[in-house]
Amino acid sequence: MLGEILLNYLLSAIDRKVRRYGLMKFTFRLLSQVRYLVFYHGLIDRASKSIKRFLSTVYRFDVKVTFPVVALIAYRYDNLIKDILSYGHEVACHGLIHTLYDRMPYEEQVVHFKLAKRLLEEISGLNVIGVRLPYSRFNDKTHKALTEAGFKYDSSMRADEKPNPFYLRFNGTSILEIPWFDTDDVLIDERGLSPVQMVRIWSRALKRARPGDVYVFDLHPIRIGMPPYTMVLRDLLSIARDLGLRVLCLEDVYRMRHKLGDVATLVISGDIDCLRVWDFVLRIVKLA
């Protein structure tokens, strides 16, 4: 019975996507998702191994990073969260599930964010104050919902020419926005750049950093934790050290928000939204 319901749901979803995108574009998008599943997750649990390599690389530089984690993924794999916390890193919220919050009504967003915060805090034993929204998507009520849920900062907006934190004060909102500068998925999955090319692009950006600038990189552990992309994380941290940049997690940026003007700051963050193929399937059917 359940299998029949899921099959009908998937067939209906495919029909909607074909109508929306056309057959050729839908096929391309489908193949891209299959590639994602096979390459990053495979038939074994590659993702957990990638996260461990990511943690090991960061450990050598003695810095703290931020891991925005989907709350239900954290609930399902609570040992992973405990491993991250044992290294002294920050766990932030990446939604209750990995969905498009810009399409969700305000009241439902509040419920999602409050439950996500509660789950993450029960697992971590810490006060979770930060968010990065899935797909960096939000509507005009999302940040108000985040404020009501008790979050203090968000890192979902793309930085402009001046990558500095700023307060969002509109429509009942009072939250610090710490915009992200760049992300690995676009450079790897869409542009197909090599690790060397990625390091070259990002090193040029860091060399232009001015005192007070905050460069936030979103480096997904399931990508950057895989050879040979681990070198991107290593080289980025090495360059920051050589340039004299301060390296902080997002929570520390929030805590030091009035004291960031002396030098430029680098923030490494890494979203965790699924570990196994089944997690990705649940995401497609909007259950995780």
PASE-949950 format. One line per field, with one value per residue: residue number from 1; x, y, z of N, C-alpha, C, CB in turn. Coordinates in steps of 0.05 Angstrom, whole numbers, always signed. Glycine has a CB too. Layout:
REM PASE-949950
n	NUM	...
npx	X	...
npy	Y	...
npz	Z	...
capx	X	...
capy	Y	...
capz	Z	...
cpx	X	...
cpy	Y	...
cpz	Z	...
cbpx	X	...
cbpy	Y	...
cbpz	Z	...
This chain:
REM PASE-949950
n	1	2	3	4	5	6	7	8	9	10	11	12	13	14	15	16	17	18	19	20	21	22	23	24	25	26	27	28	29	30	31	32	33	34	35	36	37	38	39	40	41	42	43	44	45	46	47	48	49	50	51	52	53	54	55	56	57	58	59	60	61	62	63	64	65	66	67	68	69	70	71	72	73	74	75	76	77	78	79	80	81	82	83	84	85	86	87	88	89	90	91	92	93	94	95	96	97	98	99	100	101	102	103	104	105	106	107	108	109	110	111	112	113	114	115	116	117	118	119	120	121	122	123	124	125	126	127	128	129	130	131	132	133	134	135	136	137	138	139	140	141	142	143	144	145	146	147	148	149	150	151	152	153	154	155	156	157	158	159	160	161	162	163	164	165	166	167	168	169	170	171	172	173	174	175	176	177	178	179	180	181	182	183	184	185	186	187	188	189	190	191	192	193	194	195	196	197	198	199	200	201	202	203	204	205	206	207	208	209	210	211	212	213	214	215	216	217	218	219	220	221	222	223	224	225	226	227	228	229	230	231	232	233	234	235	236	237	238	239	240	241	242	243	244	245	246	247	248	249	250	251	252	253	254	255	256	257	258	259	260	261	262	263	264	265	266	267	268	269	270	271	272	273	274	275	276	277	278	279	280	281	282	283	284	285	286	287	288
npx	+17	+37	+80	+53	+29	+74	+96	+56	+58	+110	+106	+67	+96	+137	+108	+90	+139	+157	+118	+129	+184	+194	+210	+265	+296	+279	+299	+354	+360	+345	+384	+427	+415	+419	+473	+493	+476	+504	+558	+571	+549	+545	+545	+559	+571	+595	+592	+596	+650	+674	+660	+690	+742	+741	+736	+784	+822	+811	+824	+879	+892	+873	+825	+757	+697	+633	+576	+520	+464	+412	+356	+327	+362	+404	+379	+371	+423	+453	+502	+539	+534	+553	+606	+623	+617	+653	+702	+699	+670	+618	+548	+497	+431	+399	+348	+286	+272	+300	+279	+239	+234	+215	+167	+132	+79	+78	+63	+72	+127	+146	+133	+165	+217	+221	+215	+259	+302	+295	+303	+357	+382	+370	+399	+451	+459	+469	+459	+430	+440	+442	+427	+426	+389	+358	+378	+386	+339	+283	+226	+188	+172	+204	+250	+227	+200	+244	+266	+224	+228	+273	+325	+389	+425	+431	+454	+443	+440	+471	+534	+549	+590	+615	+630	+602	+574	+505	+448	+382	+325	+264	+194	+182	+229	+291	+350	+416	+447	+494	+526	+541	+600	+619	+606	+618	+588	+569	+617	+639	+598	+568	+603	+646	+699	+769	+805	+851	+839	+796	+821	+855	+819	+793	+836	+853	+809	+812	+860	+845	+818	+794	+806	+756	+723	+684	+692	+654	+653	+617	+626	+611	+616	+610	+628	+677	+704	+720	+773	+800	+788	+796	+842	+829	+803	+846	+886	+859	+854	+909	+925	+895	+919	+972	+962	+947	+894	+837	+806	+742	+684	+614	+582	+618	+630	+581	+582	+626	+612	+615	+668	+700	+730	+786	+818	+812	+765	+759	+710	+694	+644	+600	+548	+505	+462	+445	+463	+460	+436	+382	+366	+366	+326	+282	+283	+267	+214	+195	+200	+244
npy	-24	+26	+29	+34	+84	+118	+109	+129	+182	+197	+190	+228	+273	+272	+280	+332	+360	+350	+377	+428	+439	+417	+360	+350	+385	+368	+316	+325	+351	+308	+270	+298	+296	+241	+234	+264	+233	+184	+199	+229	+201	+146	+74	+61	+89	+144	+197	+205	+191	+231	+276	+266	+270	+324	+346	+329	+356	+410	+409	+409	+462	+486	+516	+542	+521	+528	+486	+483	+445	+402	+393	+345	+309	+313	+292	+240	+222	+229	+218	+238	+293	+297	+283	+327	+368	+352	+368	+420	+454	+495	+482	+498	+516	+486	+487	+451	+409	+397	+441	+487	+545	+593	+585	+572	+585	+637	+622	+567	+566	+587	+545	+504	+525	+533	+481	+457	+484	+468	+412	+410	+434	+399	+355	+374	+400	+453	+524	+540	+588	+605	+606	+577	+580	+527	+521	+575	+604	+647	+684	+746	+741	+705	+718	+745	+702	+671	+705	+703	+650	+651	+655	+687	+702	+700	+666	+668	+700	+723	+754	+822	+870	+888	+850	+848	+838	+855	+886	+862	+898	+901	+893	+869	+843	+826	+812	+789	+791	+752	+751	+702	+691	+658	+592	+522	+486	+509	+520	+469	+430	+457	+490	+457	+462	+451	+431	+463	+508	+529	+544	+583	+623	+637	+652	+699	+731	+733	+760	+811	+827	+873	+908	+891	+866	+807	+744	+694	+626	+574	+511	+450	+391	+340	+347	+377	+346	+303	+270	+298	+346	+362	+389	+441	+463	+459	+492	+541	+554	+557	+600	+641	+643	+658	+709	+735	+736	+734	+676	+653	+621	+625	+637	+663	+707	+734	+743	+777	+821	+876	+885	+876	+906	+911	+873	+832	+778	+707	+658	+591	+549	+493	+462	+409	+365	+315	+246	+194	+155	+145	+188	+228	+212	+217	+271	+287	+271	+305	+293	+299
npz	+0	+19	-16	-65	-59	-55	-106	-140	-123	-140	-195	-207	-192	-230	-277	-268	-268	-321	-350	-333	-345	-395	-436	-451	-418	-368	-368	-369	-319	-286	-296	-276	-221	-212	-222	-179	-136	-144	-149	-102	-60	-73	-72	-22	+44	+30	+44	+101	+108	+78	+109	+155	+134	+121	+173	+194	+163	+176	+230	+232	+227	+271	+278	+283	+251	+218	+216	+183	+193	+170	+210	+217	+195	+230	+275	+258	+251	+301	+324	+288	+295	+347	+339	+308	+346	+384	+363	+373	+339	+309	+307	+265	+241	+186	+167	+182	+149	+83	+45	+4	+32	+17	-8	+31	+78	+128	+182	+181	+171	+219	+255	+234	+241	+296	+315	+290	+315	+368	+364	+347	+390	+432	+416	+413	+462	+466	+456	+397	+350	+298	+227	+162	+104	+66	-2	-2	-3	+9	+33	+40	+92	+118	+150	+192	+214	+230	+269	+306	+321	+350	+331	+320	+280	+208	+149	+92	+48	-13	-16	-33	-67	-22	+28	+83	+149	+165	+195	+189	+190	+186	+176	+226	+237	+267	+259	+249	+188	+157	+102	+51	+12	-30	-60	-62	-94	-142	-170	-175	-191	-231	-262	-267	-248	-232	-172	-168	-200	-171	-123	-143	-160	-112	-79	-103	-90	-33	-27	-40	+3	+53	+116	+162	+126	+115	+94	+75	+63	+33	+39	+22	+60	+37	-15	-13	+23	-6	-40	-100	-76	-24	-19	-32	+13	+49	+24	+22	+76	+88	+56	+79	+130	+116	+96	+141	+158	+201	+226	+236	+264	+245	+290	+324	+293	+298	+354	+358	+329	+332	+334	+289	+255	+251	+222	+163	+157	+152	+141	+146	+126	+124	+94	+115	+89	+73	+82	+63	+7	+15	+47	+9	-25	+9	+14	-37	-37	+0	+54	+85
capx	+0	+55	+95	+36	+25	+99	+99	+37	+69	+133	+96	+54	+117	+151	+90	+90	+165	+159	+101	+141	+210	+197	+222	+294	+307	+274	+317	+380	+360	+343	+411	+444	+410	+430	+502	+498	+473	+525	+585	+576	+539	+552	+531	+568	+568	+618	+588	+608	+679	+681	+658	+713	+766	+738	+743	+813	+836	+807	+837	+908	+895	+864	+804	+729	+680	+604	+562	+490	+454	+384	+350	+319	+387	+418	+364	+375	+451	+462	+531	+554	+534	+570	+633	+629	+620	+677	+724	+696	+658	+591	+526	+475	+406	+395	+320	+277	+277	+313	+256	+238	+219	+202	+140	+117	+67	+92	+58	+85	+155	+152	+132	+189	+242	+221	+220	+287	+319	+292	+316	+386	+391	+368	+420	+478	+461	+478	+441	+435	+431	+445	+412	+428	+365	+363	+378	+387	+313	+267	+206	+189	+165	+221	+268	+210	+196	+269	+267	+204	+237	+295	+352	+403	+437	+425	+475	+430	+442	+496	+548	+553	+618	+626	+620	+602	+548	+487	+423	+356	+306	+240	+172	+184	+254	+314	+368	+441	+453	+523	+523	+562	+614	+619	+599	+632	+572	+568	+643	+644	+576	+558	+624	+665	+727	+787	+813	+871	+824	+780	+840	+865	+798	+788	+859	+852	+789	+822	+882	+833	+803	+801	+798	+727	+709	+680	+689	+641	+652	+600	+640	+596	+635	+608	+644	+704	+717	+728	+797	+823	+778	+804	+864	+817	+800	+873	+899	+845	+863	+937	+927	+885	+940	+994	+953	+941	+865	+826	+787	+722	+658	+593	+573	+638	+626	+559	+590	+646	+602	+623	+698	+711	+741	+815	+829	+792	+758	+750	+692	+689	+620	+594	+521	+501	+434	+438	+486	+457	+417	+354	+360	+361	+300	+263	+282	+251	+185	+189	+198	+269
capy	+0	+49	+30	+44	+112	+131	+107	+149	+209	+202	+192	+254	+294	+272	+292	+361	+370	+350	+399	+453	+444	+404	+334	+351	+398	+351	+293	+336	+355	+282	+258	+313	+286	+214	+238	+273	+210	+164	+210	+238	+181	+120	+51	+59	+115	+161	+223	+206	+191	+258	+295	+260	+282	+352	+353	+324	+378	+435	+404	+415	+491	+496	+537	+533	+525	+525	+466	+484	+418	+398	+383	+316	+294	+313	+274	+213	+215	+246	+213	+256	+319	+296	+284	+355	+384	+343	+383	+448	+469	+504	+470	+517	+504	+486	+480	+426	+392	+412	+449	+515	+560	+617	+576	+563	+607	+647	+606	+541	+570	+589	+518	+489	+536	+528	+452	+452	+495	+451	+387	+414	+441	+375	+337	+386	+411	+481	+544	+543	+615	+613	+592	+581	+568	+510	+534	+604	+615	+658	+704	+770	+735	+685	+728	+750	+675	+664	+721	+693	+624	+655	+656	+712	+709	+684	+668	+657	+719	+725	+779	+840	+878	+893	+827	+854	+832	+878	+879	+864	+910	+907	+874	+854	+827	+837	+789	+797	+776	+748	+740	+684	+702	+638	+565	+502	+470	+522	+517	+441	+417	+471	+499	+435	+472	+434	+443	+484	+531	+540	+557	+607	+643	+646	+665	+727	+745	+738	+780	+837	+832	+897	+906	+892	+847	+779	+726	+668	+606	+551	+487	+426	+370	+317	+352	+385	+324	+282	+275	+315	+373	+368	+409	+468	+472	+462	+515	+565	+561	+565	+627	+660	+645	+673	+737	+747	+738	+721	+654	+650	+609	+645	+646	+682	+732	+747	+752	+798	+838	+904	+886	+863	+926	+913	+857	+816	+752	+685	+639	+567	+536	+470	+452	+380	+361	+286	+229	+169	+158	+145	+215	+244	+203	+229	+300	+290	+268	+326	+282	+304
capz	+0	+20	-41	-86	-54	-63	-135	-151	-117	-157	-223	-209	-191	-256	-296	-264	-277	-350	-360	-326	-358	-421	-433	-452	-394	-345	-370	-360	-290	-273	-298	-257	-195	-211	-219	-152	-118	-149	-144	-74	-40	-82	-60	+6	+58	+24	+56	+128	+105	+69	+131	+172	+121	+124	+201	+198	+150	+192	+256	+229	+228	+297	+274	+285	+228	+223	+201	+183	+190	+170	+237	+217	+189	+256	+292	+248	+254	+323	+330	+271	+308	+370	+329	+301	+370	+398	+352	+381	+318	+313	+292	+259	+230	+157	+163	+194	+126	+62	+27	-6	+52	+4	-16	+55	+92	+152	+206	+178	+174	+248	+266	+224	+252	+325	+319	+282	+336	+392	+359	+347	+418	+448	+408	+419	+489	+464	+445	+368	+345	+270	+205	+133	+93	+42	-28	+3	-12	+30	+24	+56	+120	+129	+171	+215	+226	+243	+293	+326	+330	+369	+319	+322	+254	+184	+129	+68	+26	-27	-11	-56	-69	+5	+43	+112	+162	+168	+208	+175	+208	+172	+178	+251	+236	+280	+257	+235	+163	+151	+75	+41	-11	-52	-53	-79	-113	-168	-184	-181	-205	-254	-279	-270	-243	-217	-146	-173	-210	-149	-105	-156	-159	-84	-68	-113	-74	-6	-28	-42	+28	+68	+144	+167	+108	+125	+71	+84	+42	+38	+28	+31	+66	+19	-38	-6	+37	-25	-57	-92	-68	+3	-21	-33	+41	+61	+12	+30	+104	+87	+45	+100	+151	+105	+92	+167	+162	+224	+218	+256	+257	+243	+316	+334	+279	+312	+381	+355	+306	+336	+337	+266	+237	+250	+201	+148	+169	+136	+154	+132	+134	+107	+98	+115	+84	+71	+84	+48	-16	+25	+55	-15	-34	+27	+8	-61	-31	+20	+81	+100
cpx	+17	+71	+79	+32	+50	+103	+81	+47	+92	+125	+83	+75	+132	+134	+90	+116	+167	+142	+114	+166	+211	+213	+253	+307	+303	+293	+345	+381	+359	+371	+431	+441	+421	+461	+509	+497	+496	+552	+590	+568	+546	+535	+539	+566	+593	+616	+601	+638	+689	+681	+682	+739	+765	+746	+773	+830	+835	+823	+866	+913	+885	+845	+777	+714	+651	+592	+532	+479	+424	+376	+343	+343	+403	+405	+369	+404	+463	+491	+549	+556	+553	+600	+641	+634	+645	+702	+721	+682	+629	+571	+505	+452	+406	+366	+312	+280	+289	+292	+258	+221	+206	+174	+122	+105	+81	+88	+72	+116	+163	+152	+157	+214	+243	+227	+249	+306	+318	+306	+347	+397	+390	+391	+447	+481	+470	+456	+448	+423	+431	+431	+426	+405	+372	+360	+381	+361	+296	+247	+207	+181	+185	+238	+252	+205	+221	+272	+248	+214	+261	+323	+363	+416	+428	+448	+465	+433	+470	+508	+550	+583	+631	+615	+620	+574	+531	+461	+399	+335	+282	+219	+174	+209	+275	+335	+393	+445	+483	+524	+547	+574	+613	+614	+612	+614	+570	+594	+648	+623	+568	+580	+646	+694	+743	+794	+833	+858	+808	+798	+850	+844	+794	+812	+860	+832	+800	+845	+871	+818	+813	+793	+768	+711	+707	+673	+679	+640	+635	+612	+627	+616	+634	+623	+673	+719	+726	+754	+788	+814	+786	+826	+853	+814	+828	+887	+886	+853	+892	+940	+917	+906	+963	+987	+946	+911	+857	+806	+768	+699	+637	+583	+592	+637	+603	+567	+609	+637	+610	+654	+712	+727	+771	+828	+806	+789	+750	+732	+689	+664	+614	+567	+521	+471	+426	+464	+484	+436	+389	+347	+353	+333	+278	+260	+264	+221	+177	+185	+223	+283
cpy	+25	+52	+41	+74	+128	+131	+127	+177	+216	+206	+219	+277	+295	+285	+323	+374	+371	+372	+426	+459	+435	+379	+335	+363	+381	+328	+302	+339	+328	+269	+272	+302	+258	+216	+246	+249	+190	+174	+216	+217	+153	+98	+46	+87	+132	+187	+225	+206	+219	+278	+291	+272	+312	+361	+350	+347	+404	+433	+413	+445	+503	+519	+525	+539	+520	+504	+470	+457	+417	+383	+354	+298	+292	+293	+245	+204	+232	+242	+232	+284	+319	+296	+312	+371	+377	+358	+413	+466	+477	+488	+492	+502	+507	+479	+455	+404	+409	+418	+478	+531	+585	+610	+569	+587	+613	+629	+579	+544	+572	+562	+503	+499	+531	+499	+445	+461	+477	+425	+390	+420	+416	+356	+348	+394	+440	+498	+548	+570	+623	+595	+597	+566	+550	+526	+565	+618	+624	+678	+727	+766	+716	+695	+736	+723	+666	+679	+710	+666	+627	+655	+684	+721	+690	+687	+656	+675	+719	+753	+796	+847	+882	+871	+831	+846	+858	+868	+882	+874	+919	+886	+856	+838	+842	+814	+799	+779	+776	+735	+722	+695	+683	+610	+545	+489	+483	+517	+488	+429	+430	+479	+478	+443	+451	+447	+466	+510	+545	+555	+583	+630	+654	+659	+694	+743	+752	+759	+809	+845	+857	+893	+909	+874	+820	+762	+699	+649	+583	+527	+462	+403	+346	+321	+357	+364	+301	+289	+279	+342	+381	+389	+437	+479	+477	+487	+541	+573	+569	+593	+648	+664	+663	+703	+750	+751	+723	+699	+649	+632	+631	+655	+667	+708	+748	+758	+776	+819	+867	+908	+874	+881	+926	+898	+844	+789	+732	+667	+615	+555	+513	+459	+421	+375	+333	+271	+204	+174	+160	+173	+233	+237	+216	+259	+305	+289	+286	+315	+287	+327
cpz	+0	-6	-64	-84	-63	-93	-149	-147	-136	-186	-227	-209	-218	-277	-293	-274	-307	-362	-355	-342	-387	-418	-432	-427	-369	-345	-360	-330	-275	-274	-279	-229	-191	-207	-191	-133	-120	-141	-115	-54	-48	-70	-31	+18	+54	+40	+84	+127	+96	+92	+150	+161	+124	+153	+206	+186	+166	+218	+255	+231	+254	+295	+278	+260	+236	+205	+203	+175	+189	+196	+237	+210	+215	+275	+284	+252	+277	+330	+313	+284	+332	+362	+322	+326	+386	+388	+359	+360	+325	+296	+290	+247	+200	+150	+178	+173	+104	+41	+20	+13	+40	-6	+7	+69	+119	+176	+205	+181	+204	+261	+259	+239	+282	+331	+312	+304	+361	+388	+360	+375	+436	+441	+417	+448	+489	+453	+415	+360	+315	+250	+178	+120	+69	+16	-26	-7	+11	+18	+43	+85	+133	+153	+196	+230	+241	+269	+314	+337	+349	+357	+319	+296	+232	+164	+103	+44	+13	-22	-36	-56	-42	+24	+73	+123	+165	+181	+189	+195	+192	+178	+204	+254	+252	+281	+241	+211	+159	+124	+68	+16	-35	-42	-72	-100	-140	-184	-192	-199	-231	-273	-283	-266	-227	-190	-150	-182	-188	-129	-117	-155	-131	-72	-78	-97	-46	-6	-31	-16	+43	+98	+148	+149	+121	+101	+81	+60	+51	+24	+38	+36	+47	-7	-31	+10	+20	-39	-86	-81	-40	+3	-23	-5	+53	+50	+20	+58	+105	+77	+66	+122	+141	+102	+119	+172	+188	+214	+241	+246	+256	+270	+328	+319	+291	+339	+379	+334	+308	+337	+313	+247	+234	+228	+186	+161	+148	+152	+136	+143	+115	+113	+97	+112	+79	+72	+66	+26	-6	+35	+32	-26	-17	+22	-17	-55	-7	+48	+97	+87
cbpx	-19	+74	+105	+9	+19	+122	+92	+9	+78	+153	+77	+35	+137	+157	+61	+86	+187	+149	+74	+148	+231	+210	+213	+303	+295	+245	+319	+386	+335	+323	+421	+439	+380	+423	+512	+476	+447	+525	+589	+561	+509	+581	+535	+597	+563	+619	+558	+598	+688	+663	+632	+716	+767	+708	+727	+821	+825	+777	+835	+918	+881	+888	+807	+715	+688	+590	+570	+480	+465	+375	+327	+297	+404	+419	+333	+369	+467	+445	+538	+541	+505	+564	+636	+606	+595	+681	+725	+721	+658	+588	+515	+485	+381	+416	+314	+247	+251	+337	+230	+227	+237	+219	+142	+136	+38	+83	+27	+78	+164	+131	+107	+193	+244	+194	+201	+293	+311	+262	+308	+394	+375	+341	+420	+481	+480	+503	+441	+422	+449	+474	+383	+457	+346	+343	+353	+411	+298	+284	+178	+171	+137	+239	+284	+183	+188	+293	+260	+177	+244	+294	+350	+423	+468	+398	+501	+401	+435	+493	+576	+535	+621	+618	+635	+607	+552	+482	+418	+348	+318	+245	+172	+161	+263	+308	+355	+465	+438	+538	+521	+551	+643	+645	+569	+644	+544	+563	+665	+646	+552	+543	+637	+662	+726	+813	+825	+892	+806	+766	+864	+872	+771	+779	+885	+844	+763	+833	+900	+813	+804	+786	+813	+717	+724	+656	+716	+613	+681	+570	+671	+575	+631	+579	+633	+703	+699	+706	+818	+841	+749	+814	+881	+789	+785	+890	+901	+814	+858	+953	+910	+859	+950	+1002	+929	+954	+850	+811	+803	+711	+650	+569	+571	+666	+620	+536	+604	+673	+572	+611	+706	+689	+733	+826	+849	+801	+735	+775	+664	+713	+596	+615	+502	+512	+425	+423	+490	+448	+421	+351	+385	+382	+297	+271	+310	+259	+178	+165	+192	+287
cbpy	+0	+47	+2	+30	+118	+118	+79	+145	+211	+179	+170	+258	+287	+243	+281	+368	+354	+322	+398	+454	+431	+423	+315	+368	+426	+341	+282	+362	+371	+264	+260	+343	+286	+198	+259	+294	+195	+155	+235	+264	+184	+114	+26	+48	+110	+167	+230	+182	+170	+267	+291	+230	+274	+360	+335	+297	+383	+440	+375	+405	+503	+503	+551	+546	+506	+552	+437	+506	+399	+381	+399	+312	+307	+341	+280	+212	+220	+241	+184	+258	+327	+270	+266	+366	+380	+313	+380	+460	+454	+534	+444	+540	+517	+467	+477	+428	+378	+396	+442	+516	+567	+627	+553	+548	+601	+675	+602	+528	+596	+607	+503	+494	+566	+535	+435	+466	+524	+446	+376	+437	+463	+361	+333	+410	+394	+482	+570	+519	+635	+614	+601	+571	+589	+486	+527	+617	+593	+672	+692	+791	+723	+674	+751	+763	+655	+669	+750	+690	+607	+634	+645	+712	+709	+693	+654	+652	+747	+720	+774	+865	+903	+921	+802	+883	+820	+892	+896	+836	+934	+910	+856	+836	+822	+847	+765	+795	+789	+730	+762	+655	+707	+639	+561	+481	+467	+553	+527	+425	+414	+496	+524	+424	+499	+428	+422	+475	+523	+517	+539	+601	+631	+622	+650	+727	+729	+712	+774	+838	+808	+922	+927	+919	+845	+779	+724	+673	+596	+557	+488	+417	+361	+309	+377	+412	+315	+276	+252	+320	+374	+344	+403	+467	+451	+438	+512	+560	+537	+545	+629	+649	+618	+662	+738	+773	+726	+741	+628	+677	+586	+634	+622	+670	+727	+727	+730	+786	+835	+916	+872	+850	+952	+904	+835	+813	+757	+669	+652	+546	+556	+449	+463	+367	+378	+280	+221	+146	+134	+125	+227	+240	+173	+225	+311	+269	+239	+341	+253	+279
cbpz	+24	+44	-49	-86	-24	-49	-145	-139	-88	-155	-230	-186	-169	-265	-292	-234	-265	-361	-346	-296	-342	-441	-455	-477	-390	-346	-398	-374	-282	-288	-327	-258	-189	-237	-239	-144	-124	-178	-161	-69	-37	-76	-77	+8	+88	-5	+58	+144	+85	+46	+147	+177	+92	+119	+219	+186	+122	+198	+264	+203	+204	+315	+246	+310	+204	+219	+210	+162	+212	+145	+249	+197	+167	+269	+290	+218	+227	+347	+324	+243	+317	+387	+304	+284	+388	+396	+322	+388	+292	+307	+306	+241	+243	+143	+134	+203	+116	+49	+41	-35	+75	-19	-36	+74	+98	+159	+209	+151	+160	+261	+257	+194	+247	+337	+303	+256	+343	+398	+332	+328	+429	+443	+377	+401	+505	+446	+460	+352	+360	+264	+204	+121	+84	+43	-44	-12	-29	+52	+21	+44	+120	+108	+161	+206	+205	+225	+287	+313	+307	+390	+290	+344	+257	+171	+138	+74	+35	-57	+1	-54	-86	+16	+36	+117	+190	+141	+233	+163	+224	+141	+154	+254	+208	+309	+242	+254	+138	+173	+55	+37	-3	-68	-52	-62	-101	-165	-166	-155	-187	-246	-267	-297	-229	-234	-128	-193	-233	-133	-98	-186	-169	-67	-76	-143	-72	+6	-52	-65	+46	+57	+161	+164	+81	+147	+55	+95	+35	+28	+35	+9	+94	+14	-53	+9	+58	-45	-54	-115	-72	+18	-46	-48	+57	+54	-18	+28	+122	+69	+19	+112	+159	+78	+74	+169	+138	+243	+210	+265	+277	+227	+335	+333	+249	+316	+396	+346	+304	+361	+362	+250	+245	+277	+212	+118	+190	+124	+160	+135	+135	+111	+76	+141	+61	+44	+112	+66	-35	+47	+70	-36	-34	+56	+3	-82	-24	+12	+80	+101
